[in-house]
Amino acid sequence: MSFSPGTEGGLSQAAPNVNTEEKPSQTEATGKSPEDQVSVPVDEASPSSTSSFEMLDMESVPAPYKEVQPHWFFCRRADDNTSWHPFSREDSDKLERANNTAREKEEEVVVAVDGERYDVHVKERKRYAVYWEQGPTEVRRCTWFYKGDKDIRFMPYPEDFSQSLEDAYMIAVTLDEWKRKLDFPTGETVILHNPKLIMQYQPIGLQDEWVSSPSEHTRPRTVKRGVDNISVEIPDVEPEKVDHLVFMVHGIGPACDLRFRSIIQCVNDFRNASLSLLGSHYKRAQQDGLVGRVEFLPVNWHSALHGDATGVDEDIQRITLPSISRLRHFTNDTLLDLFFYNSPTYCQTIVDTVSSEINRLHALFKQRHPEFSGAVSVVGHSLGSLILFDLLTNQRTASDAREGEPSGEPCHLNSDTLEQTLTRLGLQQFLDTLLAENLDLESLALCHDSDLKVLGIPLGPRKKILNYVKRKWLPEDCKTTTVRLASGLQVPPQVNTDHDGNKSPGLMQEQTHFHRTQSITSAVDYEYFDVGIGQVSIEYPQLAFHPQTFFAFGSPIGMFLTVRGLKRIDPNYTFPTCKSFYNIYHPYDPVAYRIEPMIISEADLEPMLIPHHKGRKRMHLELKDSLTRMSMDLKNNVLGSLRTAWQSFARLPVAALPPVEGEGEATTERNLEEIQGVYEEAETSVSAEGSEQPEIKVGMLNAGRRIDYVLQEKPIESFNEYLFAIQSHLCYWESEDTALLLLKEIYDKMGVAFEQPQQ
């Protein structure tokens, strides 16, 4: 095909110099003006019959020519499919104004779009992501569009092609001469039949000879002028004011849902759902200017773990069996993340990546939104929730940081030189790298993993150097006195006892928050093993802010804490820097576990049911509750009737032969007591069903409020819970009920009232 799609889904950008390149002699001989370059085919057969098109009204008075209004689109690629999507009208107007001024400037003009999450380089016609790694995508100023019979949506022409069509259209309107044919050097033909009917044709001679049905190639494409004449949904502009910032951390693997989409795409869906809910459930507050929007930003740690920096993928691939390759690749890319997190080396890499990425995004957001004064929350899905739980458990407040500062003179290292240390570790090849930065052992002990990474030292040698320097060459009074566990429990390397053999009060106080089961294993020598009781010991970085709320989606936190040996959580325990915690899960999620039974083990509390975003229970759940109430009412009525009948029967005249003295009365009393007991039991169960569950204080992890919140399953999911188990673990990104719960928690603390829309 000569009119082939371009690299970004558009048409080939051959210069459409009509009748100038194809027929230069004719143009020169006739001396026609540029207006006459568009030929007027009188009684000339078009490439395809247009008899049906001529039924349109051609005798109406032509409207005066008006310049077409452009709209800006951006290209999106997914699985070798290319699609074009419009910017909001406000962003498109900004780009058009910048494009008009860019002609007078030599430097590039950058315009922030899509909630300032992307920057458009107007001259380059590229859109760049701000907060995450993503290749640039093409941006186009669109005025003319086309669509074939099998196309789902209209596609924009390239800008130079559109300009040629616009020039031809202007000539036809000005001269009121239609049925004009516009020939292009690549062989395509566009015929302007009338203002409402413009078609694009392909010459029959350029068809593919291998195609069995040439009639499909001769079918014309519909051509439309202006975005207002095509069916496309132009998104609404996002409010400029940001009320709250939320960081979302993904779980295992690079894909976050059954469509194998990345964390970026899933967070985009969650953000769109929240914007829609703000417009429906906070409409009045938006109109009053009390509500702006909530910004959600993705935190990606999988690529850092599986990238070239660690080399772990190559190491795993060397030992992977060749059979069932696809399944083994899936296991290596996803399920192994669970084992990596329990590894002392890669667990440190994961928490360093998550914390540094959150801090980087937070600083970048503050830089682009200097007026932002709202709070910040964090969301973790699956393993991501466990990572955040461990980070938040090991955060320090200002008072903790002051207490941790050493008193007196600074610590000094032993007399061994840097060269001797590296030689002992077999890493002498990095001596020149460290000396170039004027590093000695004392300054090396102050370095972090990220510092050595900048110097180009691989992960393995970095861990060897840091561990050796900090554990071997620091004096005893400089060593850390506690081993910080991922669970937040601090266990000293040695249990201090007094002369009577009793444990010191400091240790008892530290162990009150998390209660562990008694260990029957031998003691661990912490001098030589970088492990703690039940979980690896790592250094947890500090976040640059104090999160307001921590939301866990489909979280295995409860299971991991139990496996680490934690039997229960003290009701008075709270995160050092975060005062609210919600454990949100789907009832069929196979990865999710509860938290509340670890705080209150003596009470069997049902989780809080998350309301449907439309304001009521799902129909099948309401039907289930109605049937339960009906059965209890029926049971109550039957037992009440039996009681009345038995009492009436007991008052009937006695038979002629009198019973033994006292026997009849005792039997009657026993029967009455039995019926009375059953009746009271039924009444109690009915009242328990009908009464609302009183508010129960469940520890301080969520400031005394409930922690476990369960979603309502869909009707189709209730038919077979096993069939929808995997989907249930990945449903949170598109769950409007989950998004509404987050918005209610955020705006309740801002004092903004929630309003249920009328159905």
C-alpha positions in Angstrom: 0.0 0.0 0.0 1.3 3.4 -0.9 -0.8 5.1 1.8 0.7 3.0 4.5 0.6 3.8 8.3 3.5 5.8 9.6 5.7 4.9 12.5 3.2 6.2 15.0 0.0 5.0 13.5 -0.5 7.9 11.1 0.0 8.0 7.4 3.2 8.3 5.4 4.4 11.8 5.4 5.2 12.1 1.7 5.0 15.7 0.6 1.6 16.2 -1.0 2.6 18.6 -3.8 -0.4 18.0 -5.9 0.2 18.0 -9.6 3.6 19.6 -9.2 5.9 16.6 -8.7 3.8 14.1 -10.6 2.9 16.4 -13.6 5.4 19.2 -13.7 5.1 19.7 -17.4 1.4 20.3 -17.2 1.7 22.8 -14.5 4.4 24.8 -16.3 2.5 24.7 -19.6 -0.7 25.9 -18.3 0.8 28.3 -15.8 -1.9 27.6 -13.3 -2.0 29.2 -9.9 -1.6 27.2 -6.7 -5.4 27.3 -6.4 -5.7 25.4 -9.7 -3.4 22.6 -8.5 -6.4 20.9 -7.1 -8.0 19.5 -10.2 -11.8 19.7 -10.8 -12.8 16.3 -12.2 -15.7 17.0 -14.4 -17.4 13.9 -15.7 -14.4 11.9 -14.6 -14.9 8.5 -12.9 -13.6 8.4 -9.4 -11.7 5.4 -8.2 -14.8 4.3 -6.5 -18.4 4.9 -7.4 -19.8 8.0 -5.7 -23.4 7.8 -7.0 -24.7 7.1 -3.5 -22.8 10.1 -2.1 -24.5 12.5 -4.5 -27.8 12.1 -2.8 -26.7 14.6 -0.2 -28.0 18.1 -0.5 -25.6 20.0 -2.7 -27.8 23.0 -3.5 -27.6 24.6 0.0 -25.9 27.9 0.4 -22.2 27.2 1.3 -21.1 28.5 4.7 -18.1 30.9 4.7 -14.7 29.4 5.3 -13.6 29.2 8.9 -10.2 28.0 10.0 -10.2 24.6 11.6 -9.7 24.4 15.3 -6.7 22.1 16.1 -6.7 19.7 19.1 -3.5 18.0 20.4 -3.2 14.3 20.7 -0.6 11.9 22.1 0.4 8.5 20.9 0.2 5.4 23.1 1.7 2.0 22.2 0.8 -1.3 23.8 1.5 -4.8 22.4 2.3 -3.5 18.9 -0.9 -1.6 18.8 -0.8 2.2 18.3 -3.6 4.5 19.5 -4.0 8.2 19.7 -5.6 9.9 22.7 -6.7 13.5 23.1 -5.4 15.9 25.7 -8.0 17.7 27.8 -9.3 20.9 26.1 -7.4 23.0 28.7 -4.1 21.2 28.1 -4.7 21.4 24.3 -5.2 25.1 24.5 -2.0 25.5 26.5 -0.1 23.5 23.9 -1.6 25.6 21.1 -0.6 28.8 22.8 2.9 27.5 23.4 3.2 26.4 19.8 2.3 29.9 18.6 5.0 31.4 20.7 7.6 28.7 20.1 8.1 29.9 16.5 9.7 33.0 17.9 12.0 31.2 20.3 15.1 29.3 19.6 15.1 27.2 22.8 12.7 24.4 23.5 9.3 25.2 25.0 8.1 22.8 27.7 4.5 22.6 28.8 3.3 20.5 31.8 0.2 18.5 31.1 -1.9 15.7 32.7 -1.8 17.0 36.2 1.9 18.0 35.7 2.9 14.3 35.5 4.1 14.8 31.9 6.1 17.5 30.1 5.5 18.1 26.4 8.4 19.5 24.4 6.5 21.5 21.8 9.1 21.9 19.2 10.2 18.3 19.4 6.6 17.1 19.5 7.4 14.6 22.3 5.8 13.9 25.7 8.1 12.9 28.6 7.1 11.3 31.9 8.2 13.3 35.0 8.0 10.8 37.9 8.8 7.4 36.4 10.9 5.9 33.6 9.0 5.7 30.3 10.0 6.3 26.8 9.0 9.5 25.1 5.8 9.4 23.0 4.8 11.4 19.9 2.6 14.4 20.2 0.7 15.8 17.3 -1.3 18.9 16.5 -4.4 17.3 14.8 -6.9 18.9 12.5 -7.9 16.1 10.0 -8.8 12.5 10.8 -9.6 9.3 8.9 -11.2 6.0 9.7 -11.6 2.8 7.6 -14.4 0.3 7.8 -12.6 -1.9 10.2 -11.1 0.8 12.3 -12.5 1.4 15.8 -11.6 5.0 16.1 -10.5 7.9 14.0 -6.8 8.4 13.5 -5.1 11.7 13.0 -3.3 12.5 9.8 0.3 13.8 10.0 0.5 17.6 10.4 1.9 18.3 6.9 -0.8 16.0 5.3 -3.5 17.8 7.3 -2.2 21.2 6.1 -2.6 20.1 2.5 -6.1 18.9 3.1 -7.0 22.2 4.8 -5.6 24.2 1.9 -7.7 22.2 -0.6 -10.7 22.5 1.6 -10.3 26.3 1.9 -10.1 26.6 -2.0 -13.2 24.4 -2.4 -15.2 26.5 0.1 -14.0 29.8 -1.2 -14.8 29.0 -4.8 -17.8 26.8 -4.0 -16.4 24.2 -6.3 -16.6 20.6 -5.1 -15.8 17.1 -6.4 -12.2 18.2 -6.3 -9.5 15.5 -6.4 -6.4 15.9 -4.4 -3.6 13.6 -5.7 -0.6 12.8 -3.6 2.9 11.7 -4.8 2.5 8.4 -3.0 -0.5 7.5 -5.0 -3.3 8.3 -2.6 -6.3 10.3 -3.7 -8.6 12.4 -1.6 -11.9 13.6 -3.2 -13.8 16.5 -1.7 -17.3 15.5 -2.8 -19.0 18.2 -0.6 -18.4 19.9 2.8 -19.8 16.9 4.6 -18.4 14.1 2.5 -14.7 13.7 2.0 -13.2 10.3 1.1 -9.7 8.9 0.7 -9.1 6.3 -2.0 -6.2 4.0 -2.9 -5.4 3.2 -6.6 -6.2 -0.3 -7.6 -2.8 -0.7 -9.2 -1.1 -0.4 -5.9 -2.9 -3.2 -4.2 -1.2 -6.2 -2.7 -1.3 -9.1 -5.2 -1.3 -11.6 -2.4 -4.6 -10.3 -1.0 -7.5 -12.6 -2.0 -10.2 -9.9 -1.7 -9.1 -6.7 -3.5 -12.5 -5.2 -2.9 -11.4 -4.4 0.7 -8.6 -2.2 -0.6 -10.8 -0.2 -2.8 -13.2 0.7 0.0 -12.7 4.4 0.8 -11.7 5.8 4.1 -13.9 8.4 5.8 -12.2 11.7 6.3 -13.3 14.2 8.9 -12.3 17.8 9.6 -11.8 18.9 13.2 -12.1 17.0 16.4 -15.7 18.1 16.9 -16.8 16.1 13.9 -15.4 12.7 15.2 -16.5 10.5 18.0 -13.8 10.8 20.6 -14.1 11.2 24.3 -12.1 14.2 25.4 -11.1 13.9 29.1 -11.9 16.5 31.7 -9.0 18.6 33.0 -7.8 17.6 36.5 -8.1 20.2 39.3 -4.8 22.1 39.8 -5.1 22.0 43.6 -3.6 18.9 45.1 -5.1 18.1 48.6 -3.2 14.9 49.4 -0.3 12.9 48.0 -0.3 9.1 48.0 2.6 6.8 47.1 1.6 3.3 45.9 4.1 0.4 46.2 3.5 -2.8 44.1 3.9 -6.4 45.1 5.8 -9.3 43.5 6.6 -9.3 39.8 6.5 -6.7 37.1 2.8 -7.1 36.3 0.1 -5.9 38.7 -3.1 -7.4 37.2 -4.4 -10.2 35.0 -3.8 -8.0 31.9 -0.1 -7.9 32.8 -0.1 -4.2 33.1 2.6 -2.3 34.9 2.3 -0.4 38.2 2.1 2.8 36.2 -1.0 1.8 34.3 -2.7 0.4 37.3 -2.1 3.5 39.3 -3.5 5.5 36.4 -6.7 3.5 36.6 -6.9 4.1 40.4 -6.3 7.8 39.9 -9.1 8.0 37.3 -11.5 6.2 39.6 -10.7 8.6 42.4 -11.3 11.6 40.1 -14.7 10.2 39.1 -15.7 9.5 42.7 -14.7 13.1 43.7 -17.0 14.4 41.1 -19.9 12.3 42.3 -19.4 12.0 46.1 -17.8 15.4 46.7 -19.6 17.4 44.0 -20.8 20.2 46.3 -17.4 20.5 48.0 -15.7 20.8 44.6 -18.1 23.5 43.6 -17.4 25.4 46.8 -13.6 25.1 46.2 -13.0 22.9 49.2 -11.9 19.9 47.3 -9.2 19.7 44.6 -7.8 16.2 43.9 -5.6 13.4 45.4 -2.4 12.6 43.5 -1.4 9.0 43.3 2.2 8.2 42.3 3.6 4.7 41.6 6.7 3.4 43.3 8.6 0.7 41.3 11.2 -1.4 43.0 11.1 -4.6 40.8 13.2 -3.1 38.0 16.0 -2.2 40.5 16.1 -5.7 41.9 16.1 -7.5 38.6 18.2 -5.0 36.6 21.8 -5.2 35.6 23.0 -3.7 38.9 22.4 -6.8 40.9 22.9 -9.5 38.2 20.6 -11.8 40.1 18.6 -12.7 36.9 21.7 -14.0 35.2 22.7 -16.0 38.3 19.2 -17.5 38.6 19.0 -18.3 34.9 22.3 -20.3 35.0 20.7 -22.7 37.5 17.2 -22.8 36.0 16.2 -26.1 34.4 15.3 -25.9 30.7 12.0 -27.7 31.0 8.6 -25.9 31.3 10.5 -22.7 30.4 7.5 -20.3 30.5 6.5 -21.5 34.0 10.0 -21.2 35.3 10.4 -17.8 33.8 7.2 -16.7 35.5 8.5 -18.1 38.8 11.9 -16.4 38.5 10.3 -13.1 37.6 7.6 -13.0 40.2 7.5 -15.6 43.0 11.2 -15.3 43.7 10.6 -11.8 45.0 9.2 -13.4 48.2 12.5 -15.2 48.7 14.5 -12.2 47.8 12.8 -10.2 50.6 13.9 -12.8 53.1 17.5 -12.7 51.9 19.8 -10.4 54.0 21.4 -9.1 50.8 18.4 -8.5 48.5 16.0 -7.4 51.3 18.4 -4.5 52.0 18.3 -3.7 48.2 14.5 -3.7 48.2 14.0 -1.5 51.2 16.7 0.9 50.1 15.1 1.1 46.6 11.6 1.7 48.0 12.6 4.3 50.5 14.9 6.2 48.1 12.3 6.1 45.4 9.6 7.4 47.7 11.9 10.2 49.0 12.9 11.1 45.4 9.3 11.3 44.2 8.3 13.3 47.3 11.1 15.8 46.7 10.3 16.1 43.0 6.6 16.6 43.7 7.4 19.4 46.2 9.6 21.0 43.6 6.9 21.0 41.0 4.1 21.9 43.5 5.7 24.4 45.8 2.3 25.5 47.0 1.4 22.0 48.3 0.8 21.9 52.0 -1.3 18.7 52.3 -0.4 15.4 54.0 1.1 12.3 52.5 -0.1 8.7 52.7 1.3 5.3 51.5 -0.4 2.3 49.9 1.2 -1.1 49.6 -0.2 -4.1 47.6 0.7 -7.6 48.5 4.5 -7.8 49.3 4.6 -4.0 48.9 2.5 -3.7 52.0 4.9 -5.8 54.0 7.8 -3.7 52.8 6.0 -0.5 54.0 5.0 -2.2 57.3 8.7 -3.0 58.0 9.8 0.5 57.0 7.2 2.3 59.1 7.9 0.0 62.1 11.6 1.1 62.0 11.1 4.8 61.5 12.5 7.1 64.1 11.0 10.2 65.6 13.0 13.3 66.4 13.4 12.2 70.0 14.5 8.8 69.0 17.2 10.3 66.7 18.5 12.4 69.6 18.6 9.4 71.9 20.6 7.4 69.3 23.3 10.0 69.0 26.6 8.8 70.6 27.9 10.9 73.5 31.5 11.9 74.0 34.3 11.5 71.5 33.7 10.0 68.1 34.6 6.4 67.4 37.9 5.6 65.9 38.9 2.6 63.8 41.7 0.2 64.3 45.0 0.9 62.7 44.7 -1.3 59.6 44.9 0.5 56.4 42.3 0.6 53.6 44.6 -1.5 51.4 45.0 -4.2 54.0 41.3 -4.4 54.6 40.5 -4.7 50.9 43.2 -7.3 50.4 41.8 -9.4 53.3 38.4 -9.2 51.6 39.8 -10.1 48.1 38.6 -6.7 46.8 41.9 -5.0 46.2 40.8 -4.1 42.6 38.6 -1.4 44.1 41.4 0.3 46.0 42.1 2.9 43.3 38.4 3.7 43.1 38.1 4.4 46.8 41.4 6.3 47.0 40.3 8.6 44.2 37.5 9.8 46.5 39.9 10.3 49.4 38.2 7.5 51.4 39.9 5.9 54.4 38.4 3.3 56.8 36.9 5.9 59.0 35.1 7.6 56.2 34.2 4.3 54.6 32.4 3.3 57.8 30.1 6.3 57.3 29.2 5.4 53.7 25.9 3.8 52.7 25.2 1.3 50.1 24.0 4.0 47.7 27.3 5.9 48.1 29.4 2.9 46.9 26.9 2.2 44.2 27.6 5.6 42.7 31.2 4.7 42.6 30.4 1.8 40.3 31.1 -1.0 42.9 28.9 -4.0 42.3 26.3 -5.2 44.9 28.3 -8.1 46.2 31.5 -6.2 47.0 29.5 -3.4 48.4 27.9 -5.6 51.0 31.2 -7.2 51.9 32.9 -3.9 52.4 30.2 -2.3 54.5 29.6 -5.4 56.6 33.3 -6.0 57.3 34.0 -2.4 58.2 31.1 -1.9 60.5 31.3 -5.3 62.3 35.0 -6.1 62.4 36.9 -2.8 62.7 34.7 -0.7 64.9 35.4 -0.9 68.7 32.9 -2.5 71.0 31.5 0.8 72.2 30.8 1.9 68.7 28.9 -1.2 67.6 25.1 -1.1 67.4 23.6 -2.5 70.6 20.4 -3.7 69.1 19.6 -5.7 66.0 16.7 -4.0 64.3 14.3 -6.6 62.9 11.9 -6.1 60.0 9.1 -6.6 62.4 10.1 -3.6 64.4 11.2 -5.6 67.5 14.6 -4.7 68.8 16.4 -7.6 70.4 19.8 -7.0 71.9 22.6 -9.3 70.8 23.0 -10.5 74.4 20.4 -10.4 77.1 21.6 -8.3 80.0 21.0 -9.7 83.4 21.6 -8.4 86.9 23.4 -10.3 89.7 20.2 -12.2 90.5 19.8 -13.4 86.9 16.8 -11.2 86.1 16.4 -9.6 82.8 17.0 -5.8 82.5 14.0 -3.5 82.5 15.1 -2.1 79.1 14.7 -5.4 77.4 11.4 -6.1 79.0 10.1 -2.8 77.9 11.2 -3.3 74.3 9.5 -6.7 74.1 6.1 -5.5 75.2 5.0 -4.3 71.8 5.6 -7.6 69.9 5.3 -10.9 71.7 7.3 -13.8 70.4 6.9 -17.5 70.9 9.7 -19.1 72.9 12.6 -20.2 70.7 13.9 -23.8 71.2 16.9 -23.3 68.9 20.4 -22.6 70.1 21.7 -19.1 70.6 22.8 -17.1 67.6 26.1 -15.5 67.5 25.3 -12.0 66.2 29.0 -11.2 65.9 29.3 -13.4 62.9 25.7 -13.8 61.6 23.8 -10.9 60.1 20.4 -12.3 61.1 17.9 -11.6 63.8 15.3 -13.8 65.6 12.8 -14.8 63.0 13.9 -12.3 60.3 17.0 -11.0 58.7 18.6 -7.9 60.2 19.0 -4.9 57.9 19.4 -1.2 58.2 16.1 0.6 57.5 16.3 4.0 55.8 14.2 6.9 57.0 11.5 8.5 55.0 11.6 12.3 54.4 8.1 12.8 55.8 5.7 11.3 58.3 2.9 9.4 56.6 -0.7 10.3 57.7 -2.2 6.9 56.8 -0.9 3.5 55.7 -3.3 1.4 53.5 -2.5 -2.2 52.9 -4.2 -4.0 49.9 -4.4 -7.8 49.9 -1.6 -7.9 52.5 0.2 -10.9 54.0 1.5 -8.9 56.9 -0.3 -11.0 59.5 1.1 -14.2 58.1 4.7 -12.9 57.9 4.6 -11.6 61.5 3.3 -15.0 62.7 6.0 -16.9 60.7 8.7 -14.6 62.3 7.5 -15.7 65.7 5.3 -12.8 66.7 2.4 -14.2 68.6 0.5 -11.0 69.1 0.8 -7.2 68.9 0.4 -5.1 72.0 -2.8 -3.0 71.8 -0.8 0.1 72.7 1.6 -0.2 69.8 1.6 2.3 67.0 3.9 3.2 64.2 6.4 5.8 65.3 5.6 8.2 62.5 2.2 7.0 61.2 -1.0 7.0 63.2 -3.5 5.3 60.9 -3.5 1.9 59.4 -6.1 0.1 57.2 -5.9 -3.5 56.2 -8.1 -3.8 53.1 -8.8 -7.2 51.5 -11.2 -9.1 49.2 -12.9 -12.1 51.0 -11.5 -14.5 48.4 -8.0 -13.1 48.2 -5.6 -16.1 48.9 -2.7 -13.8 49.9 -4.5 -11.6 52.4 -4.5 -12.1 56.2 -6.1 -10.3 59.0 -4.4 -8.1 61.7 -7.1 -7.6 64.4 -6.9 -11.2 65.8 -3.2 -10.5 66.6 -4.2 -7.6 68.7 -7.4 -8.9 70.4 -7.3 -12.6 70.5 -10.0 -13.1 73.1 -12.8 -11.6 70.9 -13.9 -13.0 67.5 -14.5 -9.8 65.6 -16.0 -9.8 62.1 -14.1 -7.4 59.7 -15.7 -4.2 58.8 -17.7 -4.4 55.5 -16.7 -1.7 53.0 -19.8 -0.1 51.7 -20.6 -0.2 48.0 -19.8 3.1 46.3 -23.4 3.5 45.3 -24.4 3.5 48.9 -25.8 0.0 49.7 -24.9 -3.6 49.8 -24.7 -5.6 46.7 -28.0 -7.2 45.8 -27.0 -10.8 46.4 -25.7 -9.9 49.9 -28.9 -8.1 50.7 -30.8 -11.1 49.5 -28.7 -13.4 51.7 -29.3 -11.2 54.7 -33.0 -11.1 54.0 -33.2 -14.8 53.8 -31.3 -15.1 57.1 -33.7 -12.7 58.8 -36.7 -14.5 57.3 -35.5 -17.9 58.6 -34.9 -16.5 62.1 -38.3 -14.8 62.1 -40.0 -18.0 61.0 -38.1 -19.9 63.7 -39.1 -17.3 66.3 -42.8 -17.5 65.2 -42.9 -21.3 65.3 -41.3 -21.5 68.7 -43.7 -18.8 70.0 -46.7 -20.7 68.7 -45.4 -23.9 70.3 -45.0 -22.1 73.6 -48.5 -20.7 73.5 -50.0 -24.1 72.6 -48.1 -25.9 75.3 -49.2 -23.4 77.9 -52.8 -23.8 76.7 -52.4 -27.6 76.8 -51.1 -27.5 80.4 -54.2 -25.6 81.5 -56.6 -28.3 80.1 -58.8 -30.4 82.5 -57.0 -33.3 83.9 -58.0 -37.0 83.1 -60.3 -39.0 85.4 -57.4 -41.0 86.9 -55.2 -38.5 88.9 -51.4 -38.7 88.4 -49.0 -39.4 91.2 -48.8 -36.4 93.5 -46.2 -33.9 92.3 -45.3 -35.9 89.1 -47.6 -34.1 86.7 -46.6 -30.6 88.0 -42.9 -31.4 87.7 -43.2 -32.7 84.2 -45.2 -29.7 83.1 -42.7 -27.3 84.6 -39.8 -29.1 82.9 -41.4 -28.9 79.5 -42.2 -25.3 80.0 -38.6 -24.6 81.0 -37.3 -26.3 77.9 -39.6 -24.4 75.6 -38.8 -21.2 77.4 -35.1 -21.8 77.0 -35.3 -22.5 73.3 -37.5 -19.4 72.8 -35.1 -17.2 74.7 -32.2 -18.5 72.7 -34.1 -17.8 69.4 -34.9 -14.3 70.7 -31.3 -13.7 71.6 -30.0 -14.8 68.2 -32.6 -12.6 66.4 -31.7 -9.6 68.5 -28.0 -10.2 67.8 -28.7 -10.3 64.1 -30.8 -7.2 64.0 -28.8 -5.0 66.3 -25.8 -3.1 65.0 -22.4 -4.1 66.2 -21.1 -1.6 68.7 -17.9 0.2 68.0 -15.0 -1.7 69.4 -11.5 -0.2 70.2 -8.9 -2.3 68.5 -5.5 -1.2 69.7 -3.7 2.0 68.6 -2.5 1.0 65.1 -5.4 2.9 63.7 -5.9 5.3 66.6 -8.4 2.9 68.3 -10.5 2.4 65.2 -11.1 -0.8 63.3 -8.2 -2.1 61.1 -9.6 -5.0 59.0 -11.9 -3.9 56.1 -13.4 -6.4 53.7 -14.7 -5.7 50.2 -18.1 -7.0 49.0 -17.7 -9.8 46.5 -19.4 -9.5 43.2 -22.4 -11.8 42.4 -20.5 -13.8 39.8 -17.6 -14.3 42.3 -19.9 -15.8 44.9 -20.7 -18.8 42.6 -17.1 -20.2 42.8 -14.6 -18.6 45.1 -11.7 -20.7 43.8 -12.3 -19.6 40.3 -11.9 -15.9 41.2 -9.1 -16.3 43.8 -6.3 -14.9 41.7 -8.4 -12.2 40.3 -9.5 -11.2 43.8 -5.9 -10.6 44.7 -5.5 -8.2 41.8 -8.8 -6.4 41.9 -7.9 -3.4 44.1 -6.5 -1.2 41.3 -9.9 -1.0 39.7 -12.1 -1.1 42.8 -14.2 2.0 43.2 -15.2 0.8 46.7 -11.5 0.8 47.7 -10.8 4.2 46.2 -13.8 5.7 47.9 -12.6 4.3 51.3 -9.3 6.1 50.8 -11.0 9.3 49.8 -13.3 9.2 52.9 -10.4 8.7 55.2 -8.4 11.5 53.6 -11.2 14.1 53.5 -12.7 13.2 56.8 -9.4 14.3 58.4 -9.7 17.6 56.4 -13.2 18.2 57.7 -14.9 17.8 54.2 -18.3 16.2 54.4 -19.1 13.1 52.3 -22.3 13.2 50.3 -24.0 10.1 48.9 -25.3 10.8 45.4 -29.0 10.1 44.6 -29.5 6.9 42.7 
